[in-house]
């Protein structure tokens, strides 16, 4: 088969490469990495150019080839989300619900990882509950990172590939710029580090009422 493939004219060989790459990505439920696709087309092939050509062909289609979690994945364009929801019910229920408090905790982990539960508690001025950390872990958005050099060596927490994939990021470098979030009034690193935070956002969710923040706590 390899010999037959190598004997194809360059244009037909390129189309075959494109077809193989798209087929593998289409069939995979997870983002497909560069290393996996290199096994399909060979390491001497210009994979970035193949991806670019596939994207160009999909320009007018309701789905696209997205760069997420360090790989590529077929995803429906956002424009069609409402139509899909009406037809299938997908998106009308919260398959992976996040409260506002949990979303803020996840956001802080994303920006300041690796980070301990105690450090998160200091940021928010409230004890971040083990239930909050446990829920984010069950959703697959965070995982245990390296032990902190602090006394007691508490666990730190880091985001996962599932976090990147779910929110449509290729790498952590794709997280919104901190200055942009500050301009939008959503997050301020200086305020967080100074222990100033809008506590009303955390009321009733994600912290343990009436407890002092445990600087060395861990889930």
C-alpha contacts under 8 A as a table, 3 or more apart, distances in Angstrom:
res1	aa1	res2	aa2	distance
1	X	4	X	5.15
1	X	5	X	6.11
2	X	5	X	5.03
2	X	6	X	6.11
3	X	6	X	5.15
3	X	7	X	6.36
4	X	7	X	5.24
4	X	8	X	6.76
5	X	8	X	5.52
5	X	13	X	6.84
6	X	13	X	7.46
8	X	12	X	6.10
8	X	13	X	5.48
9	X	12	X	5.44
9	X	13	X	6.03
10	X	13	X	4.99
10	X	14	X	6.12
11	X	14	X	5.17
11	X	15	X	6.40
12	X	15	X	5.06
12	X	16	X	6.17
13	X	16	X	5.02
13	X	17	X	6.24
14	X	17	X	5.03
14	X	18	X	6.21
14	X	50	X	7.95
15	X	18	X	5.03
15	X	19	X	6.13
16	X	19	X	5.03
16	X	20	X	6.15
17	X	20	X	5.17
17	X	21	X	6.14
17	X	40	X	7.93
17	X	41	X	6.04
17	X	50	X	7.52
18	X	21	X	5.25
18	X	22	X	6.12
18	X	50	X	5.91
18	X	51	X	7.67
18	X	53	X	7.82
18	X	54	X	6.66
19	X	22	X	5.28
19	X	23	X	5.97
20	X	23	X	5.10
20	X	24	X	6.21
20	X	40	X	7.02
20	X	41	X	7.81
21	X	24	X	5.33
21	X	25	X	6.32
21	X	37	X	6.47
21	X	40	X	7.06
21	X	41	X	7.63
22	X	25	X	5.14
22	X	26	X	5.90
22	X	54	X	7.43
23	X	26	X	5.05
23	X	27	X	6.09
24	X	27	X	5.27
24	X	28	X	6.31
24	X	32	X	7.85
24	X	37	X	7.80
25	X	28	X	5.34
25	X	31	X	7.28
25	X	32	X	6.01
25	X	72	X	6.85
25	X	73	X	5.85
25	X	74	X	6.73
26	X	29	X	7.93
26	X	73	X	7.21
26	X	74	X	6.08
28	X	31	X	7.04
28	X	32	X	7.00
28	X	73	X	7.83
30	X	73	X	6.90
31	X	68	X	6.53
31	X	69	X	6.69
31	X	70	X	7.45
31	X	71	X	4.94
31	X	72	X	4.89
31	X	73	X	4.73
31	X	165	X	7.60
32	X	36	X	6.50
32	X	37	X	7.15
32	X	71	X	4.83
32	X	72	X	5.20
32	X	73	X	6.51
33	X	36	X	5.32
33	X	37	X	6.50
33	X	70	X	6.26
33	X	71	X	4.16
33	X	72	X	6.61
34	X	37	X	5.18
34	X	38	X	6.03
34	X	47	X	7.94
34	X	71	X	6.30
35	X	38	X	5.13
35	X	39	X	6.77
36	X	39	X	5.48
36	X	40	X	7.16
37	X	40	X	5.12
37	X	41	X	6.56
37	X	42	X	7.99
37	X	47	X	7.95
38	X	41	X	5.35
38	X	42	X	4.92
38	X	43	X	5.23
38	X	45	X	7.88
38	X	47	X	7.52
39	X	42	X	5.49
39	X	43	X	7.33
41	X	45	X	6.23
41	X	47	X	7.92
42	X	45	X	5.73
43	X	46	X	7.87
46	X	49	X	5.50
46	X	50	X	6.50
47	X	50	X	4.99
47	X	51	X	6.19
48	X	51	X	5.14
48	X	52	X	6.16
49	X	52	X	4.92
49	X	53	X	6.18
50	X	53	X	5.15
50	X	54	X	6.25
51	X	54	X	5.12
51	X	55	X	6.13
51	X	65	X	7.98
52	X	55	X	5.10
52	X	56	X	6.17
53	X	56	X	5.02
53	X	57	X	6.37
54	X	57	X	5.17
54	X	58	X	6.34
54	X	65	X	7.76
55	X	58	X	5.02
55	X	59	X	6.16
55	X	64	X	6.68
55	X	65	X	6.05
56	X	59	X	5.19
57	X	60	X	7.46
58	X	61	X	5.10
58	X	63	X	7.12
58	X	64	X	6.05
58	X	65	X	7.82
59	X	64	X	7.31
61	X	64	X	7.15
62	X	76	X	6.01
62	X	77	X	5.71
62	X	80	X	7.03
63	X	74	X	6.71
63	X	75	X	5.45
63	X	76	X	4.03
63	X	77	X	5.08
64	X	74	X	5.69
64	X	75	X	5.50
64	X	76	X	6.26
64	X	77	X	6.43
65	X	72	X	6.40
65	X	73	X	5.63
65	X	74	X	4.75
65	X	75	X	6.37
66	X	72	X	5.52
66	X	73	X	5.35
66	X	74	X	6.16
66	X	75	X	6.40
67	X	70	X	6.90
67	X	71	X	5.71
67	X	72	X	4.66
67	X	73	X	6.63
67	X	168	X	7.82
67	X	169	X	7.38
67	X	170	X	5.36
68	X	71	X	5.49
68	X	72	X	5.84
68	X	73	X	6.88
68	X	164	X	6.46
68	X	165	X	5.35
68	X	168	X	5.60
68	X	169	X	5.10
68	X	170	X	3.79
68	X	171	X	7.28
69	X	72	X	7.87
69	X	161	X	5.31
69	X	162	X	7.39
69	X	164	X	4.97
69	X	165	X	5.10
69	X	168	X	7.66
69	X	169	X	6.11
69	X	170	X	4.44
69	X	171	X	5.97
70	X	170	X	5.24
70	X	171	X	6.30
71	X	170	X	7.19
76	X	80	X	6.97
76	X	81	X	7.54
77	X	80	X	5.88
77	X	81	X	7.22
78	X	81	X	5.27
79	X	82	X	7.44
80	X	83	X	5.35
80	X	84	X	6.31
81	X	84	X	5.23
81	X	85	X	6.14
82	X	85	X	5.03
82	X	86	X	6.21
83	X	86	X	5.19
83	X	87	X	6.22
84	X	87	X	5.18
84	X	88	X	5.87
84	X	89	X	7.32
84	X	90	X	6.76
85	X	88	X	5.42
85	X	89	X	4.68
85	X	90	X	4.78
85	X	91	X	5.59
85	X	92	X	6.34
86	X	89	X	5.71
86	X	90	X	7.82
89	X	92	X	5.48
89	X	93	X	7.60
90	X	93	X	6.92
91	X	94	X	6.73
91	X	95	X	7.76
94	X	97	X	4.97
96	X	139	X	6.70
98	X	101	X	7.89
98	X	102	X	5.73
98	X	103	X	5.91
99	X	102	X	5.12
99	X	103	X	6.12
99	X	205	X	7.45
100	X	103	X	5.08
100	X	104	X	6.28
100	X	201	X	7.07
100	X	202	X	7.64
101	X	104	X	5.17
101	X	105	X	6.31
101	X	201	X	6.43
101	X	202	X	5.21
101	X	205	X	5.84
101	X	206	X	5.58
102	X	105	X	5.05
102	X	106	X	6.08
102	X	132	X	6.42
102	X	136	X	7.60
102	X	205	X	7.68
102	X	206	X	6.12
103	X	106	X	5.04
103	X	107	X	6.03
104	X	107	X	4.93
104	X	108	X	6.27
105	X	108	X	5.16
105	X	109	X	6.30
105	X	120	X	7.34
106	X	109	X	5.08
106	X	110	X	6.12
106	X	136	X	7.55
106	X	141	X	7.95
106	X	142	X	7.95
107	X	110	X	5.05
107	X	111	X	6.40
108	X	111	X	5.23
108	X	112	X	5.85
108	X	113	X	7.77
108	X	120	X	7.58
109	X	112	X	5.32
109	X	113	X	5.09
109	X	114	X	7.14
109	X	115	X	6.44
109	X	157	X	6.91
109	X	158	X	6.31
109	X	159	X	6.89
110	X	113	X	5.90
110	X	158	X	7.00
110	X	159	X	6.00
110	X	172	X	7.62
112	X	115	X	6.26
113	X	156	X	7.69
113	X	157	X	6.48
113	X	158	X	5.28
113	X	159	X	7.55
114	X	145	X	6.27
114	X	146	X	7.45
114	X	156	X	5.36
114	X	157	X	5.34
114	X	158	X	5.24
115	X	119	X	6.38
115	X	120	X	7.12
115	X	156	X	4.74
115	X	157	X	5.38
115	X	158	X	7.12
116	X	119	X	5.17
116	X	120	X	6.40
116	X	148	X	7.35
116	X	154	X	6.71
116	X	155	X	6.00
116	X	156	X	4.25
116	X	157	X	6.12
116	X	216	X	7.49
116	X	217	X	7.46
116	X	218	X	6.63
117	X	120	X	5.01
117	X	121	X	6.14
117	X	128	X	6.61
117	X	155	X	7.91
117	X	156	X	7.15
117	X	157	X	7.79
117	X	215	X	7.66
117	X	216	X	7.37
117	X	217	X	5.76
117	X	218	X	5.23
117	X	219	X	6.93
118	X	121	X	4.96
118	X	122	X	6.32
118	X	127	X	7.67
118	X	128	X	7.73
118	X	213	X	6.80
118	X	214	X	5.36
118	X	215	X	3.95
118	X	216	X	4.89
118	X	217	X	4.82
118	X	218	X	6.69
119	X	122	X	5.06
119	X	123	X	6.30
119	X	215	X	6.04
119	X	216	X	7.63
120	X	123	X	5.03
120	X	124	X	6.39
120	X	128	X	6.71
121	X	124	X	5.27
121	X	125	X	5.68
121	X	126	X	5.25
121	X	127	X	4.85
121	X	128	X	5.19
121	X	213	X	5.45
121	X	214	X	7.03
121	X	215	X	7.04
122	X	125	X	4.98
122	X	126	X	6.87
122	X	127	X	7.83
122	X	195	X	6.38
122	X	213	X	6.35
122	X	215	X	6.79
123	X	192	X	5.06
123	X	193	X	6.03
123	X	194	X	7.62
123	X	195	X	5.24
123	X	196	X	7.53
123	X	197	X	7.48
124	X	127	X	7.80
124	X	128	X	7.92
124	X	192	X	7.04
124	X	195	X	6.55
124	X	196	X	7.44
124	X	197	X	5.95
124	X	199	X	7.29
125	X	195	X	6.22
125	X	196	X	7.67
125	X	197	X	7.45
125	X	199	X	7.87
125	X	213	X	6.69
126	X	207	X	5.96
126	X	208	X	7.17
126	X	209	X	7.75
126	X	211	X	7.35
126	X	212	X	6.73
126	X	213	X	5.50
127	X	207	X	4.99
127	X	208	X	5.44
127	X	209	X	7.64
127	X	211	X	6.36
127	X	212	X	6.34
127	X	213	X	4.50
127	X	214	X	6.68
128	X	132	X	6.87
128	X	133	X	7.77
128	X	206	X	5.74
128	X	207	X	4.32
128	X	208	X	6.56
128	X	213	X	7.75
129	X	132	X	5.31
129	X	133	X	6.71
129	X	206	X	5.76
129	X	207	X	4.82
129	X	208	X	5.65
129	X	219	X	7.87
130	X	133	X	5.12
130	X	134	X	5.87
130	X	218	X	7.55
130	X	219	X	4.92
131	X	134	X	4.90
131	X	135	X	5.97
131	X	206	X	7.48
132	X	135	X	5.19
132	X	136	X	6.36
132	X	206	X	5.33
132	X	207	X	7.66
133	X	136	X	5.26
133	X	137	X	6.21
133	X	219	X	6.59
134	X	137	X	5.03
134	X	138	X	6.11
134	X	219	X	7.32
135	X	138	X	5.06
135	X	139	X	6.25
136	X	139	X	5.18
136	X	140	X	6.44
136	X	141	X	5.61
136	X	142	X	5.97
137	X	140	X	4.97
137	X	141	X	5.88
137	X	142	X	5.06
137	X	143	X	5.95
138	X	141	X	7.68
139	X	142	X	7.91
140	X	143	X	7.27
140	X	160	X	6.99
140	X	162	X	5.99
140	X	163	X	7.01
141	X	159	X	5.73
141	X	160	X	5.54
141	X	161	X	7.73
141	X	162	X	5.73
141	X	163	X	4.47
142	X	157	X	6.45
142	X	158	X	5.43
142	X	159	X	4.23
142	X	160	X	5.38
142	X	163	X	7.17
143	X	157	X	5.69
143	X	158	X	5.55
143	X	159	X	6.23
143	X	160	X	6.51
144	X	155	X	6.41
144	X	156	X	5.88
144	X	157	X	4.70
144	X	158	X	6.29
145	X	155	X	6.51
145	X	156	X	4.86
145	X	157	X	4.86
145	X	158	X	5.54
146	X	155	X	6.43
146	X	156	X	5.86
146	X	157	X	7.83
147	X	153	X	5.37
147	X	154	X	5.64
147	X	155	X	4.67
147	X	156	X	5.83
148	X	153	X	4.95
148	X	154	X	5.49
148	X	155	X	6.09
148	X	156	X	6.13
149	X	153	X	5.53
149	X	154	X	7.93
150	X	153	X	5.33
150	X	154	X	7.02
150	X	216	X	7.60
151	X	154	X	7.67
151	X	216	X	7.56
152	X	216	X	7.26
154	X	216	X	6.31
154	X	217	X	6.84
154	X	218	X	5.81
155	X	218	X	6.04
155	X	219	X	7.75
156	X	218	X	7.91
159	X	163	X	6.12
159	X	164	X	7.94
160	X	163	X	5.14
160	X	164	X	6.68
161	X	164	X	5.03
161	X	165	X	6.06
162	X	165	X	4.98
162	X	166	X	5.82
163	X	166	X	5.30
163	X	167	X	6.22
164	X	167	X	5.51
164	X	168	X	5.84
164	X	169	X	4.69
164	X	170	X	6.30
164	X	171	X	6.72
164	X	172	X	7.45
165	X	168	X	5.08
165	X	169	X	6.12
165	X	170	X	7.37
166	X	169	X	7.87
169	X	172	X	6.96
169	X	174	X	5.77
169	X	175	X	7.12
170	X	173	X	8.00
170	X	174	X	6.58
171	X	174	X	5.66
171	X	175	X	7.83
172	X	175	X	5.54
176	X	180	X	6.83
176	X	181	X	6.96
177	X	180	X	5.23
177	X	181	X	6.54
178	X	181	X	5.12
178	X	182	X	6.21
178	X	187	X	7.47
178	X	188	X	7.51
178	X	189	X	7.54
179	X	182	X	4.96
179	X	183	X	6.10
180	X	183	X	5.04
180	X	184	X	6.26
181	X	184	X	5.04
181	X	185	X	6.21
181	X	186	X	5.26
181	X	187	X	5.47
181	X	188	X	7.34
182	X	185	X	4.93
182	X	186	X	5.87
182	X	187	X	5.16
182	X	188	X	5.22
183	X	186	X	7.72
184	X	187	X	7.91
185	X	188	X	7.54
187	X	192	X	7.99
188	X	191	X	5.24
188	X	192	X	6.15
189	X	192	X	5.07
189	X	193	X	6.07
190	X	193	X	5.22
190	X	194	X	6.03
191	X	194	X	5.01
191	X	195	X	6.16
191	X	196	X	4.84
191	X	197	X	6.44
192	X	195	X	5.12
192	X	196	X	5.56
192	X	197	X	6.12
193	X	196	X	7.49
198	X	201	X	6.01
198	X	202	X	7.78
199	X	202	X	5.34
199	X	203	X	6.54
200	X	203	X	5.18
202	X	205	X	5.64
202	X	206	X	6.57
202	X	207	X	7.18
203	X	207	X	7.94
204	X	207	X	7.34
204	X	209	X	7.86
208	X	211	X	6.11
214	X	217	X	5.09
